[in-house]
Amino acid sequence: GLPPALVVTAEFDPLHDEGVAYADALRAAGVPVEHLDVDGMVHIFFQLGPVSARAAATVSQIAATGRRLLTTGRLDGS
């Protein structure tokens, strides 16, 4: 009975494996999940937008997915 979820993990995050396991557990429970695993990023990449174009673009992608979830309740954009 959980809503669709976006799970974001960063390659060099000490919590990476836990995030992957969480996304897998949600999926196994039948929850629609989009898992964005960001290669080459660290735990605090959300704060690195001013110095990393890739971090800024990824945060924008995450925000767009969040907006879609809040407005449509769906991950797939339809």
PDB file of N, CA, C and O in Angstrom:
ATOM      1  N   GLY A   1       0.791  -1.197   0.000  1.00  0.00           N
ATOM      2  CA  GLY A   1       0.000   0.000   0.000  1.00  0.00           C
ATOM      3  C   GLY A   1       0.839   1.269   0.000  1.00  0.00           C
ATOM      4  O   GLY A   1       0.321   2.344   0.302  1.00  0.00           O
ATOM      5  N   LEU A   2       2.109   1.172  -0.327  1.00  0.00           N
ATOM      6  CA  LEU A   2       2.946   2.369  -0.353  1.00  0.00           C
ATOM      7  C   LEU A   2       2.839   3.071  -1.701  1.00  0.00           C
ATOM      8  O   LEU A   2       2.572   2.428  -2.717  1.00  0.00           O
ATOM      9  N   PRO A   3       3.046   4.393  -1.718  1.00  0.00           N
ATOM     10  CA  PRO A   3       3.003   5.121  -2.985  1.00  0.00           C
ATOM     11  C   PRO A   3       4.254   4.834  -3.808  1.00  0.00           C
ATOM     12  O   PRO A   3       5.226   4.284  -3.289  1.00  0.00           O
ATOM     13  N   PRO A   4       4.237   5.204  -5.095  1.00  0.00           N
ATOM     14  CA  PRO A   4       5.438   5.061  -5.910  1.00  0.00           C
ATOM     15  C   PRO A   4       6.606   5.784  -5.251  1.00  0.00           C
ATOM     16  O   PRO A   4       6.422   6.786  -4.560  1.00  0.00           O
ATOM     17  N   ALA A   5       7.804   5.264  -5.473  1.00  0.00           N
ATOM     18  CA  ALA A   5       8.980   5.813  -4.798  1.00  0.00           C
ATOM     19  C   ALA A   5      10.118   6.063  -5.770  1.00  0.00           C
ATOM     20  O   ALA A   5      10.319   5.321  -6.731  1.00  0.00           O
ATOM     21  N   LEU A   6      10.851   7.120  -5.495  1.00  0.00           N
ATOM     22  CA  LEU A   6      12.104   7.401  -6.175  1.00  0.00           C
ATOM     23  C   LEU A   6      13.207   7.199  -5.143  1.00  0.00           C
ATOM     24  O   LEU A   6      13.221   7.857  -4.102  1.00  0.00           O
ATOM     25  N   VAL A   7      14.122   6.292  -5.435  1.00  0.00           N
ATOM     26  CA  VAL A   7      15.253   6.037  -4.547  1.00  0.00           C
ATOM     27  C   VAL A   7      16.511   6.462  -5.299  1.00  0.00           C
ATOM     28  O   VAL A   7      16.767   6.002  -6.411  1.00  0.00           O
ATOM     29  N   VAL A   8      17.291   7.343  -4.679  1.00  0.00           N
ATOM     30  CA  VAL A   8      18.509   7.846  -5.303  1.00  0.00           C
ATOM     31  C   VAL A   8      19.702   7.366  -4.493  1.00  0.00           C
ATOM     32  O   VAL A   8      19.755   7.543  -3.276  1.00  0.00           O
ATOM     33  N   THR A   9      20.659   6.755  -5.183  1.00  0.00           N
ATOM     34  CA  THR A   9      21.900   6.334  -4.532  1.00  0.00           C
ATOM     35  C   THR A   9      23.077   6.915  -5.301  1.00  0.00           C
ATOM     36  O   THR A   9      22.994   7.170  -6.503  1.00  0.00           O
ATOM     37  N   ALA A  10      24.174   7.119  -4.582  1.00  0.00           N
ATOM     38  CA  ALA A  10      25.403   7.622  -5.188  1.00  0.00           C
ATOM     39  C   ALA A  10      26.473   6.548  -5.063  1.00  0.00           C
ATOM     40  O   ALA A  10      26.574   5.872  -4.039  1.00  0.00           O
ATOM     41  N   GLU A  11      27.266   6.397  -6.112  1.00  0.00           N
ATOM     42  CA  GLU A  11      28.258   5.320  -6.159  1.00  0.00           C
ATOM     43  C   GLU A  11      29.190   5.319  -4.949  1.00  0.00           C
ATOM     44  O   GLU A  11      29.493   4.259  -4.401  1.00  0.00           O
ATOM     45  N   PHE A  12      29.644   6.494  -4.531  1.00  0.00           N
ATOM     46  CA  PHE A  12      30.612   6.567  -3.445  1.00  0.00           C
ATOM     47  C   PHE A  12      29.973   7.065  -2.147  1.00  0.00           C
ATOM     48  O   PHE A  12      30.517   7.934  -1.467  1.00  0.00           O
ATOM     49  N   ASP A  13      28.834   6.509  -1.826  1.00  0.00           N
ATOM     50  CA  ASP A  13      28.098   6.832  -0.608  1.00  0.00           C
ATOM     51  C   ASP A  13      28.194   5.635   0.331  1.00  0.00           C
ATOM     52  O   ASP A  13      27.957   4.504  -0.094  1.00  0.00           O
ATOM     53  N   PRO A  14      28.539   5.860   1.605  1.00  0.00           N
ATOM     54  CA  PRO A  14      28.593   4.731   2.534  1.00  0.00           C
ATOM     55  C   PRO A  14      27.244   4.032   2.692  1.00  0.00           C
ATOM     56  O   PRO A  14      27.190   2.894   3.160  1.00  0.00           O
ATOM     57  N   LEU A  15      26.168   4.694   2.310  1.00  0.00           N
ATOM     58  CA  LEU A  15      24.833   4.099   2.418  1.00  0.00           C
ATOM     59  C   LEU A  15      24.332   3.530   1.087  1.00  0.00           C
ATOM     60  O   LEU A  15      23.161   3.168   0.969  1.00  0.00           O
ATOM     61  N   HIS A  16      25.206   3.452   0.097  1.00  0.00           N
ATOM     62  CA  HIS A  16      24.820   2.995  -1.233  1.00  0.00           C
ATOM     63  C   HIS A  16      24.118   1.645  -1.196  1.00  0.00           C
ATOM     64  O   HIS A  16      23.016   1.504  -1.725  1.00  0.00           O
ATOM     65  N   ASP A  17      24.743   0.662  -0.582  1.00  0.00           N
ATOM     66  CA  ASP A  17      24.175  -0.693  -0.593  1.00  0.00           C
ATOM     67  C   ASP A  17      22.828  -0.757   0.104  1.00  0.00           C
ATOM     68  O   ASP A  17      21.945  -1.505  -0.316  1.00  0.00           O
ATOM     69  N   GLU A  18      22.663   0.023   1.171  1.00  0.00           N
ATOM     70  CA  GLU A  18      21.375   0.056   1.864  1.00  0.00           C
ATOM     71  C   GLU A  18      20.293   0.662   0.974  1.00  0.00           C
ATOM     72  O   GLU A  18      19.148   0.210   0.990  1.00  0.00           O
ATOM     73  N   GLY A  19      20.656   1.688   0.197  1.00  0.00           N
ATOM     74  CA  GLY A  19      19.696   2.295  -0.722  1.00  0.00           C
ATOM     75  C   GLY A  19      19.263   1.334  -1.814  1.00  0.00           C
ATOM     76  O   GLY A  19      18.086   1.267  -2.166  1.00  0.00           O
ATOM     77  N   VAL A  20      20.226   0.590  -2.347  1.00  0.00           N
ATOM     78  CA  VAL A  20      19.909  -0.413  -3.368  1.00  0.00           C
ATOM     79  C   VAL A  20      18.992  -1.479  -2.773  1.00  0.00           C
ATOM     80  O   VAL A  20      18.010  -1.880  -3.397  1.00  0.00           O
ATOM     81  N   ALA A  21      19.318  -1.933  -1.567  1.00  0.00           N
ATOM     82  CA  ALA A  21      18.495  -2.957  -0.908  1.00  0.00           C
ATOM     83  C   ALA A  21      17.077  -2.439  -0.649  1.00  0.00           C
ATOM     84  O   ALA A  21      16.107  -3.184  -0.786  1.00  0.00           O
ATOM     85  N   TYR A  22      16.962  -1.172  -0.276  1.00  0.00           N
ATOM     86  CA  TYR A  22      15.648  -0.578  -0.038  1.00  0.00           C
ATOM     87  C   TYR A  22      14.821  -0.552  -1.328  1.00  0.00           C
ATOM     88  O   TYR A  22      13.647  -0.921  -1.323  1.00  0.00           O
ATOM     89  N   ALA A  23      15.430  -0.118  -2.421  1.00  0.00           N
ATOM     90  CA  ALA A  23      14.722  -0.100  -3.707  1.00  0.00           C
ATOM     91  C   ALA A  23      14.292  -1.507  -4.096  1.00  0.00           C
ATOM     92  O   ALA A  23      13.171  -1.709  -4.563  1.00  0.00           O
ATOM     93  N   ASP A  24      15.174  -2.478  -3.906  1.00  0.00           N
ATOM     94  CA  ASP A  24      14.842  -3.872  -4.223  1.00  0.00           C
ATOM     95  C   ASP A  24      13.700  -4.388  -3.354  1.00  0.00           C
ATOM     96  O   ASP A  24      12.812  -5.086  -3.845  1.00  0.00           O
ATOM     97  N   ALA A  25      13.719  -4.049  -2.068  1.00  0.00           N
ATOM     98  CA  ALA A  25      12.663  -4.499  -1.158  1.00  0.00           C
ATOM     99  C   ALA A  25      11.314  -3.882  -1.532  1.00  0.00           C
ATOM    100  O   ALA A  25      10.288  -4.561  -1.509  1.00  0.00           O
ATOM    101  N   LEU A  26      11.321  -2.598  -1.875  1.00  0.00           N
ATOM    102  CA  LEU A  26      10.074  -1.955  -2.310  1.00  0.00           C
ATOM    103  C   LEU A  26       9.532  -2.632  -3.562  1.00  0.00           C
ATOM    104  O   LEU A  26       8.340  -2.926  -3.652  1.00  0.00           O
ATOM    105  N   ARG A  27      10.416  -2.877  -4.529  1.00  0.00           N
ATOM    106  CA  ARG A  27      10.014  -3.537  -5.769  1.00  0.00           C
ATOM    107  C   ARG A  27       9.428  -4.916  -5.477  1.00  0.00           C
ATOM    108  O   ARG A  27       8.391  -5.290  -6.026  1.00  0.00           O
ATOM    109  N   ALA A  28      10.106  -5.671  -4.605  1.00  0.00           N
ATOM    110  CA  ALA A  28       9.635  -7.021  -4.253  1.00  0.00           C
ATOM    111  C   ALA A  28       8.267  -6.987  -3.585  1.00  0.00           C
ATOM    112  O   ALA A  28       7.504  -7.949  -3.673  1.00  0.00           O
ATOM    113  N   ALA A  29       7.959  -5.880  -2.918  1.00  0.00           N
ATOM    114  CA  ALA A  29       6.659  -5.731  -2.263  1.00  0.00           C
ATOM    115  C   ALA A  29       5.597  -5.185  -3.216  1.00  0.00           C
ATOM    116  O   ALA A  29       4.464  -4.933  -2.806  1.00  0.00           O
ATOM    117  N   GLY A  30       5.963  -5.003  -4.486  1.00  0.00           N
ATOM    118  CA  GLY A  30       4.993  -4.545  -5.471  1.00  0.00           C
ATOM    119  C   GLY A  30       4.849  -3.037  -5.576  1.00  0.00           C
ATOM    120  O   GLY A  30       3.908  -2.544  -6.198  1.00  0.00           O
ATOM    121  N   VAL A  31       5.771  -2.303  -4.974  1.00  0.00           N
ATOM    122  CA  VAL A  31       5.717  -0.842  -5.026  1.00  0.00           C
ATOM    123  C   VAL A  31       6.410  -0.376  -6.314  1.00  0.00           C
ATOM    124  O   VAL A  31       7.516  -0.827  -6.614  1.00  0.00           O
ATOM    125  N   PRO A  32       5.777   0.515  -7.071  1.00  0.00           N
ATOM    126  CA  PRO A  32       6.461   1.071  -8.233  1.00  0.00           C
ATOM    127  C   PRO A  32       7.670   1.887  -7.770  1.00  0.00           C
ATOM    128  O   PRO A  32       7.536   2.788  -6.943  1.00  0.00           O
ATOM    129  N   VAL A  33       8.850   1.567  -8.307  1.00  0.00           N
ATOM    130  CA  VAL A  33      10.088   2.212  -7.865  1.00  0.00           C
ATOM    131  C   VAL A  33      10.903   2.643  -9.068  1.00  0.00           C
ATOM    132  O   VAL A  33      11.071   1.891 -10.028  1.00  0.00           O
ATOM    133  N   GLU A  34      11.403   3.855  -9.001  1.00  0.00           N
ATOM    134  CA  GLU A  34      12.444   4.295  -9.918  1.00  0.00           C
ATOM    135  C   GLU A  34      13.705   4.440  -9.073  1.00  0.00           C
ATOM    136  O   GLU A  34      13.737   5.214  -8.117  1.00  0.00           O
ATOM    137  N   HIS A  35      14.738   3.690  -9.434  1.00  0.00           N
ATOM    138  CA  HIS A  35      16.003   3.751  -8.698  1.00  0.00           C
ATOM    139  C   HIS A  35      17.029   4.438  -9.592  1.00  0.00           C
ATOM    140  O   HIS A  35      17.384   3.930 -10.656  1.00  0.00           O
ATOM    141  N   LEU A  36      17.491   5.580  -9.153  1.00  0.00           N
ATOM    142  CA  LEU A  36      18.517   6.322  -9.864  1.00  0.00           C
ATOM    143  C   LEU A  36      19.826   6.115  -9.114  1.00  0.00           C
ATOM    144  O   LEU A  36      20.003   6.638  -8.014  1.00  0.00           O
ATOM    145  N   ASP A  37      20.734   5.361  -9.701  1.00  0.00           N
ATOM    146  CA  ASP A  37      22.044   5.078  -9.103  1.00  0.00           C
ATOM    147  C   ASP A  37      23.061   5.937  -9.847  1.00  0.00           C
ATOM    148  O   ASP A  37      23.379   5.666 -11.005  1.00  0.00           O
ATOM    149  N   VAL A  38      23.563   6.959  -9.190  1.00  0.00           N
ATOM    150  CA  VAL A  38      24.388   7.968  -9.842  1.00  0.00           C
ATOM    151  C   VAL A  38      25.868   7.588  -9.727  1.00  0.00           C
ATOM    152  O   VAL A  38      26.459   7.650  -8.649  1.00  0.00           O
ATOM    153  N   ASP A  39      26.444   7.198 -10.855  1.00  0.00           N
ATOM    154  CA  ASP A  39      27.856   6.816 -10.899  1.00  0.00           C
ATOM    155  C   ASP A  39      28.755   8.011 -10.603  1.00  0.00           C
ATOM    156  O   ASP A  39      28.463   9.139 -10.998  1.00  0.00           O
ATOM    157  N   GLY A  40      29.846   7.744  -9.905  1.00  0.00           N
ATOM    158  CA  GLY A  40      30.872   8.749  -9.678  1.00  0.00           C
ATOM    159  C   GLY A  40      30.540   9.818  -8.665  1.00  0.00           C
ATOM    160  O   GLY A  40      31.347  10.724  -8.456  1.00  0.00           O
ATOM    161  N   MET A  41      29.382   9.751  -8.025  1.00  0.00           N
ATOM    162  CA  MET A  41      28.993  10.780  -7.062  1.00  0.00           C
ATOM    163  C   MET A  41      29.181  10.298  -5.626  1.00  0.00           C
ATOM    164  O   MET A  41      29.249   9.100  -5.349  1.00  0.00           O
ATOM    165  N   VAL A  42      29.263  11.272  -4.729  1.00  0.00           N
ATOM    166  CA  VAL A  42      29.420  11.018  -3.299  1.00  0.00           C
ATOM    167  C   VAL A  42      28.121  11.367  -2.576  1.00  0.00           C
ATOM    168  O   VAL A  42      27.201  11.928  -3.171  1.00  0.00           O
ATOM    169  N   HIS A  43      28.059  11.034  -1.303  1.00  0.00           N
ATOM    170  CA  HIS A  43      26.859  11.210  -0.487  1.00  0.00           C
ATOM    171  C   HIS A  43      26.280  12.621  -0.592  1.00  0.00           C
ATOM    172  O   HIS A  43      25.062  12.779  -0.660  1.00  0.00           O
ATOM    173  N   ILE A  44      27.108  13.618  -0.606  1.00  0.00           N
ATOM    174  CA  ILE A  44      26.611  15.009  -0.552  1.00  0.00           C
ATOM    175  C   ILE A  44      26.452  15.653  -1.928  1.00  0.00           C
ATOM    176  O   ILE A  44      26.447  16.880  -2.028  1.00  0.00           O
ATOM    177  N   PHE A  45      26.323  14.865  -2.975  1.00  0.00           N
ATOM    178  CA  PHE A  45      26.295  15.460  -4.315  1.00  0.00           C
ATOM    179  C   PHE A  45      25.149  16.441  -4.508  1.00  0.00           C
ATOM    180  O   PHE A  45      25.241  17.322  -5.363  1.00  0.00           O
ATOM    181  N   PHE A  46      24.077  16.314  -3.743  1.00  0.00           N
ATOM    182  CA  PHE A  46      22.960  17.263  -3.845  1.00  0.00           C
ATOM    183  C   PHE A  46      23.439  18.693  -3.586  1.00  0.00           C
ATOM    184  O   PHE A  46      22.870  19.646  -4.118  1.00  0.00           O
ATOM    185  N   GLN A  47      24.466  18.839  -2.786  1.00  0.00           N
ATOM    186  CA  GLN A  47      24.982  20.164  -2.420  1.00  0.00           C
ATOM    187  C   GLN A  47      26.084  20.643  -3.358  1.00  0.00           C
ATOM    188  O   GLN A  47      26.586  21.755  -3.191  1.00  0.00           O
ATOM    189  N   LEU A  48      26.467  19.846  -4.325  1.00  0.00           N
ATOM    190  CA  LEU A  48      27.606  20.171  -5.179  1.00  0.00           C
ATOM    191  C   LEU A  48      27.231  20.836  -6.501  1.00  0.00           C
ATOM    192  O   LEU A  48      28.099  21.062  -7.344  1.00  0.00           O
ATOM    193  N   GLY A  49      25.964  21.148  -6.691  1.00  0.00           N
ATOM    194  CA  GLY A  49      25.523  21.773  -7.933  1.00  0.00           C
ATOM    195  C   GLY A  49      26.313  23.002  -8.334  1.00  0.00           C
ATOM    196  O   GLY A  49      26.613  23.160  -9.517  1.00  0.00           O
ATOM    197  N   PRO A  50      26.667  23.888  -7.399  1.00  0.00           N
ATOM    198  CA  PRO A  50      27.428  25.079  -7.786  1.00  0.00           C
ATOM    199  C   PRO A  50      28.822  24.779  -8.360  1.00  0.00           C
ATOM    200  O   PRO A  50      29.395  25.621  -9.052  1.00  0.00           O
ATOM    201  N   VAL A  51      29.366  23.596  -8.081  1.00  0.00           N
ATOM    202  CA  VAL A  51      30.720  23.281  -8.560  1.00  0.00           C
ATOM    203  C   VAL A  51      30.761  22.077  -9.497  1.00  0.00           C
ATOM    204  O   VAL A  51      31.824  21.728 -10.009  1.00  0.00           O
ATOM    205  N   SER A  52      29.619  21.444  -9.723  1.00  0.00           N
ATOM    206  CA  SER A  52      29.576  20.261 -10.577  1.00  0.00           C
ATOM    207  C   SER A  52      28.335  20.302 -11.464  1.00  0.00           C
ATOM    208  O   SER A  52      27.206  20.189 -10.986  1.00  0.00           O
ATOM    209  N   ALA A  53      28.570  20.465 -12.760  1.00  0.00           N
ATOM    210  CA  ALA A  53      27.442  20.492 -13.700  1.00  0.00           C
ATOM    211  C   ALA A  53      26.671  19.182 -13.665  1.00  0.00           C
ATOM    212  O   ALA A  53      25.446  19.179 -13.781  1.00  0.00           O
ATOM    213  N   ARG A  54      27.373  18.076 -13.506  1.00  0.00           N
ATOM    214  CA  ARG A  54      26.702  16.775 -13.462  1.00  0.00           C
ATOM    215  C   ARG A  54      25.815  16.650 -12.225  1.00  0.00           C
ATOM    216  O   ARG A  54      24.701  16.131 -12.304  1.00  0.00           O
ATOM    217  N   ALA A  55      26.312  17.129 -11.085  1.00  0.00           N
ATOM    218  CA  ALA A  55      25.492  17.098  -9.867  1.00  0.00           C
ATOM    219  C   ALA A  55      24.252  17.968 -10.052  1.00  0.00           C
ATOM    220  O   ALA A  55      23.148  17.562  -9.688  1.00  0.00           O
ATOM    221  N   ALA A  56      24.428  19.149 -10.611  1.00  0.00           N
ATOM    222  CA  ALA A  56      23.291  20.048 -10.830  1.00  0.00           C
ATOM    223  C   ALA A  56      22.267  19.417 -11.765  1.00  0.00           C
ATOM    224  O   ALA A  56      21.065  19.496 -11.509  1.00  0.00           O
ATOM    225  N   ALA A  57      22.725  18.795 -12.838  1.00  0.00           N
ATOM    226  CA  ALA A  57      21.808  18.154 -13.787  1.00  0.00           C
ATOM    227  C   ALA A  57      21.070  16.990 -13.136  1.00  0.00           C
ATOM    228  O   ALA A  57      19.881  16.789 -13.387  1.00  0.00           O
ATOM    229  N   THR A  58      21.764  16.231 -12.309  1.00  0.00           N
ATOM    230  CA  THR A  58      21.132  15.095 -11.639  1.00  0.00           C
ATOM    231  C   THR A  58      20.081  15.566 -10.646  1.00  0.00           C
ATOM    232  O   THR A  58      19.007  14.973 -10.550  1.00  0.00           O
ATOM    233  N   VAL A  59      20.381  16.622  -9.910  1.00  0.00           N
ATOM    234  CA  VAL A  59      19.396  17.172  -8.974  1.00  0.00           C
ATOM    235  C   VAL A  59      18.180  17.691  -9.726  1.00  0.00           C
ATOM    236  O   VAL A  59      17.053  17.544  -9.254  1.00  0.00           O
ATOM    237  N   SER A  60      18.391  18.294 -10.888  1.00  0.00           N
ATOM    238  CA  SER A  60      17.259  18.746 -11.707  1.00  0.00           C
ATOM    239  C   SER A  60      16.414  17.566 -12.171  1.00  0.00           C
ATOM    240  O   SER A  60      15.185  17.646 -12.182  1.00  0.00           O
ATOM    241  N   GLN A  61      17.063  16.481 -12.550  1.00  0.00           N
ATOM    242  CA  GLN A  61      16.346  15.270 -12.959  1.00  0.00           C
ATOM    243  C   GLN A  61      15.517  14.720 -11.798  1.00  0.00           C
ATOM    244  O   GLN A  61      14.368  14.322 -11.982  1.00  0.00           O
ATOM    245  N   ILE A  62      16.104  14.702 -10.609  1.00  0.00           N
ATOM    246  CA  ILE A  62      15.399  14.216  -9.417  1.00  0.00           C
ATOM    247  C   ILE A  62      14.200  15.111  -9.113  1.00  0.00           C
ATOM    248  O   ILE A  62      13.120  14.621  -8.783  1.00  0.00           O
ATOM    249  N   ALA A  63      14.395  16.422  -9.224  1.00  0.00           N
ATOM    250  CA  ALA A  63      13.295  17.359  -8.966  1.00  0.00           C
ATOM    251  C   ALA A  63      12.159  17.160  -9.961  1.00  0.00           C
ATOM    252  O   ALA A  63      10.989  17.219  -9.583  1.00  0.00           O
ATOM    253  N   ALA A  64      12.493  16.923 -11.233  1.00  0.00           N
ATOM    254  CA  ALA A  64      11.459  16.690 -12.243  1.00  0.00           C
ATOM    255  C   ALA A  64      10.667  15.427 -11.928  1.00  0.00           C
ATOM    256  O   ALA A  64       9.445  15.400 -12.073  1.00  0.00           O
ATOM    257  N   THR A  65      11.363  14.391 -11.499  1.00  0.00           N
ATOM    258  CA  THR A  65      10.670  13.153 -11.129  1.00  0.00           C
ATOM    259  C   THR A  65       9.778  13.393  -9.915  1.00  0.00           C
ATOM    260  O   THR A  65       8.650  12.903  -9.866  1.00  0.00           O
ATOM    261  N   GLY A  66      10.277  14.144  -8.939  1.00  0.00           N
ATOM    262  CA  GLY A  66       9.461  14.478  -7.764  1.00  0.00           C
ATOM    263  C   GLY A  66       8.216  15.264  -8.129  1.00  0.00           C
ATOM    264  O   GLY A  66       7.129  14.994  -7.621  1.00  0.00           O
ATOM    265  N   ARG A  67       8.381  16.246  -9.020  1.00  0.00           N
ATOM    266  CA  ARG A  67       7.215  17.021  -9.475  1.00  0.00           C
ATOM    267  C   ARG A  67       6.194  16.112 -10.151  1.00  0.00           C
ATOM    268  O   ARG A  67       4.993  16.225  -9.906  1.00  0.00           O
ATOM    269  N   ARG A  68       6.682  15.206 -11.008  1.00  0.00           N
ATOM    270  CA  ARG A  68       5.785  14.282 -11.706  1.00  0.00           C
ATOM    271  C   ARG A  68       5.044  13.401 -10.698  1.00  0.00           C
ATOM    272  O   ARG A  68       3.837  13.188 -10.818  1.00  0.00           O
ATOM    273  N   LEU A  69       5.775  12.893  -9.710  1.00  0.00           N
ATOM    274  CA  LEU A  69       5.129  12.057  -8.689  1.00  0.00           C
ATOM    275  C   LEU A  69       4.058  12.831  -7.930  1.00  0.00           C
ATOM    276  O   LEU A  69       2.974  12.308  -7.670  1.00  0.00           O
ATOM    277  N   LEU A  70       4.361  14.077  -7.576  1.00  0.00           N
ATOM    278  CA  LEU A  70       3.407  14.874  -6.806  1.00  0.00           C
ATOM    279  C   LEU A  70       2.196  15.297  -7.622  1.00  0.00           C
ATOM    280  O   LEU A  70       1.101  15.437  -7.076  1.00  0.00           O
ATOM    281  N   THR A  71       2.374  15.501  -8.910  1.00  0.00           N
ATOM    282  CA  THR A  71       1.256  15.963  -9.720  1.00  0.00           C
ATOM    283  C   THR A  71       0.440  14.821 -10.334  1.00  0.00           C
ATOM    284  O   THR A  71      -0.771  14.956 -10.514  1.00  0.00           O
ATOM    285  N   THR A  72       1.092  13.705 -10.656  1.00  0.00           N
ATOM    286  CA  THR A  72       0.369  12.616 -11.313  1.00  0.00           C
ATOM    287  C   THR A  72       0.273  11.352 -10.464  1.00  0.00           C
ATOM    288  O   THR A  72      -0.570  10.489 -10.708  1.00  0.00           O
ATOM    289  N   GLY A  73       1.156  11.254  -9.456  1.00  0.00           N
ATOM    290  CA  GLY A  73       1.193  10.033  -8.656  1.00  0.00           C
ATOM    291  C   GLY A  73       1.853   8.863  -9.379  1.00  0.00           C
ATOM    292  O   GLY A  73       1.785   7.717  -8.933  1.00  0.00           O
ATOM    293  N   ARG A  74       2.502   9.181 -10.519  1.00  0.00           N
ATOM    294  CA  ARG A  74       3.110   8.123 -11.337  1.00  0.00           C
ATOM    295  C   ARG A  74       4.573   8.416 -11.591  1.00  0.00           C
ATOM    296  O   ARG A  74       5.003   9.569 -11.591  1.00  0.00           O
ATOM    297  N   LEU A  75       5.331   7.351 -11.806  1.00  0.00           N
ATOM    298  CA  LEU A  75       6.736   7.491 -12.149  1.00  0.00           C
ATOM    299  C   LEU A  75       6.975   7.568 -13.637  1.00  0.00           C
ATOM    300  O   LEU A  75       7.968   8.152 -14.070  1.00  0.00           O
ATOM    301  N   ASP A  76       6.091   6.993 -14.433  1.00  0.00           N
ATOM    302  CA  ASP A  76       6.350   6.843 -15.864  1.00  0.00           C
ATOM    303  C   ASP A  76       5.984   8.038 -16.723  1.00  0.00           C
ATOM    304  O   ASP A  76       6.169   7.999 -17.940  1.00  0.00           O
ATOM    305  N   GLY A  77       5.476   9.086 -16.126  1.00  0.00           N
ATOM    306  CA  GLY A  77       5.170  10.283 -16.891  1.00  0.00           C
ATOM    307  C   GLY A  77       3.855  10.255 -17.642  1.00  0.00           C
ATOM    308  O   GLY A  77       3.529  11.208 -18.350  1.00  0.00           O
ATOM    309  N   SER A  78       3.093   9.181 -17.503  1.00  0.00           N
ATOM    310  CA  SER A  78       1.806   9.140 -18.220  1.00  0.00           C
ATOM    311  C   SER A  78       0.643   9.413 -17.286  1.00  0.00           C
ATOM    312  O   SER A  78      -0.509   9.417 -17.719  1.00  0.00           O
TER     313      SER A  78
END
